[in-house]
Amino acid sequence: MSNPIISKLTSNDKQNVFDLIQNNKVMNFLGPRRALTDDEALNWFKKEFNEQSRFTFRTADTLELIGFCGISEVDRVDDFAYFLREKFWGKGFATQMCQIAIKRLKQNFDFDEVRVFIADDNIGSLKLANKLNWIPIQKDINEFETGTVFHIR
């Protein structure tokens, strides 16, 4: 397995970004909880390209886009999240991406103020939170599901 590295998003990444955000399985717990339409995906790509809010991760060996990880503002709260193209699931990339992003972000963010919401049905992310020793703070509900808010150590 190649290690993930942080990179810049480029115009050549459009197809792989669309592969990510137009995948119902990937988007099941993100955004509108469904694959984005072509127009929505294009708008998302343009916004992220111009004002990247999360780190872009690639494989170190081939430089293929894996996904994104980091903090963005959601409802005026700093929200930590990660999302990977489906082909990279189950290979340890999410763990490594979170570790790398958190290490970088701790220089500029107070993680006591960062929100990490994980839906009760998101078994993979709950396992990751446990593996990384994130602390469950409270149960919560949003417009889509119930879940737990975690504190990142």
N, C-alpha and C positions, 0 to 999 in steps of 0.2 A: 504494500500500500504506500503510495506517495503521500508525503505530508502536505497539508494545506498551507498556502501562503497568502498573505494579503497582497492585493493588487489594485490597480485602478480599473474601473469599468470603462470599456472602449466601445466604439460604435460597432465593432465586429462581434460584440457579445449579444447583439439583439436576438438572434435566433435561440441561443441558449437561455436567455432571460425569458423569452416567450415560452420555451419548453418548461421552465420553472413555474411561472405564474399563470399559465394556461393549463395546468395539470390539476384536476379535481382532487386527487389524493394529497398533493402538496398543499393546496389551498384550503383543505378541509378545516383547519383551525386558524386560518389567517384571513385578514381583511374581510371580504363579504362572504367568506366560507364557501366559495365556489371559484371555478376557473374564471379568469378575467376574459372579457371579450377582446377582440382585436383592438378596438379603439381604447379600451381601458388599459390594455397591456402596453400599447404604444405610449399613452400618457404616462404610465408608471415608469416605463423605461426612460423617457425624456426627462422626467423629473429627477429620477435617480442619477441619470447621466450628468445632469447639470448641477445638482445639489445632493451629492451622495450623503445619505444619512447613516448608512451602515457600511461596514467593511465588505468589500468584494473578496471572495476567496476562490483560489484556483488550486489545481494540483501542481505540485512543485516540478514534476517531471514533464508533463505535457502542456501545462498552463491552461488546461480546460477549466471553464467556469464550473465551480461546485455550487456556490450559492452565496448567501449574505448572512452576516451576523453583526449585531451591535445594538446601539440605542437609537431610537427615534422618539419624537414626541407624539404621544397619542392622548388626545383629550387633556392636553396641558400637563401630562405626566410623562417622565422619562421611562420608556418601555424598552426592556431588553428582549430581543427575539433573535431567532436564527431560522433560516429555511434553506433547504438544499434541494437540488434537482433529484428526482426519484432514483435515478441510476446510481447515486452516491449514498443512498440510505444503507444502514447496517454495516458500514465499513470503518466506523470510528471517526469519521470526519467531523461530525457534530460536536463531539467531545473536544477534539483538538481546536476546532474553530472557536468554541466558547472560551476555552482556556486562553487562547491567544488574544481574542477580542477583550476579554475582561482585564487581562494584564495591561493592555494598552489603554483601555478606557479608565482604569482606576486612577490614572494620572490627572484626569480632567473631570471625573464625575464622583459625587458622593453616593456610593452604592446603597447607603441607607435610604436614599430617596428614589432609587430605581425600582420600578415595578416589573416583576416577571409573573405573568398570569399563565397558568397551564390548565387547560380544560381537563375535566375528570376522565374523558374518553381518550385523551391523548397519551396513550400508554408509553410510547417511545420517549416522549419528552418527560414524563414522570420518572421513567427509569434514568434518564440523563440527569435530572435534578438530583435524584438520589445518589447517583454515581459521583457527581460533583459536590456533594454535601451541601446543597442549597437547603435553606431552612424554611419549612412551611410556616407562614405567618398567619394567614386567615383564609377561610373559605370565602368565595366571592361568586357573583353571577353577573354576566353581561347580557346583551341582547340575544346572544346565540346559545350560551351554555353555562353550566356551573363549573367551577374549578377552584384552584388554590393559587394564592399569591405567595411567591417565594422571595426570600432574601438571599442574595448572593454573598457568600463569605468573601 
